[in-house]
Amino acid sequence: MFCHDLHSHSTASDGALEPAQLVDRAIAAGVDVLALTDHDTLDGYSAAAQAAAGAALRLVPGVEISVSWNHLTIHVLGLNVDPQCACLREGLDGLLSFRDWRATEIARKLAQSGIPGALEGAARHRQGRILSRTHFAQFLVESGRARSVREVFRRYLVKGKPGYVGGQWCSLETALGWILAAGGLPVIAHPARYGLTRSKLARLIGEFREAGGAGIEVVSGSHSRDETLHMAAVSREHRLLASAGSDYHGPHNPWVELGRLRDLPPGCQPVWEAPGWPAAA
């Protein structure tokens, strides 16, 4: 049975491993099909593809797009996209520009609350183009403001806290337009994380499907067993393809590992059985 891990991150966004290192770790973990899905960028794909060339692993080009929906930030995976698609690349460039502005605002607000030098401190932790909230969290841990990245988010970077900056990302329809233009398969990432009521989740899925959405992440590194079973029922009820991904960011999160995933519950149709999905290596 093939191991599919269709959600992972490299240093091109907020992961800890270089794209080639990520591929090597996936191979060592027994992953047969890996999707690199960095936040709002495709920059890591070329290096990852070089590392995967000739290996017993199929690398799927992907991206995790930030979406504003109903005053919430939702993440949508674009799986098996064309990395050279101009429409997708231009859209992602706009999101990266917004990320640059947000980083400056986070640093300004932290300075107002008595924490200077956050922009420069966060930049020391990034290795790719993106300066993310995770990099700010790493700086705050380094400077002794918190004991862990999780604690930083809770104390500084969520709504109502000193470093919170609200985001206006692209719309759901826009994100799916980019993914579909690139020949990709749109998937709602880690749906249990958003804390949506049953009715709001149904509304999201309705708008998602109307815009061309195809799948939902049933198995995720952030889903509990009960959440996995619930999302499996949702996928069956709404006739959505079921995806599985660790959402791996690096060895600093030992509770999440590449390829260490629950099986898809019975009755789900996997995304890797969709027409046009690339065969395993």
Helices and strands as residue ranges (DSSP letters): E 4-5, H 19-28, E 33-36, H 45-52, E 58-69, E 72-79, H 86-112, H 118-123, H 133-142, H 149-152, I 153-157, H 172-181, E 185-188, G 191-194, H 198-210, E 215-220, H 225-237, E 241-245, G 271-273
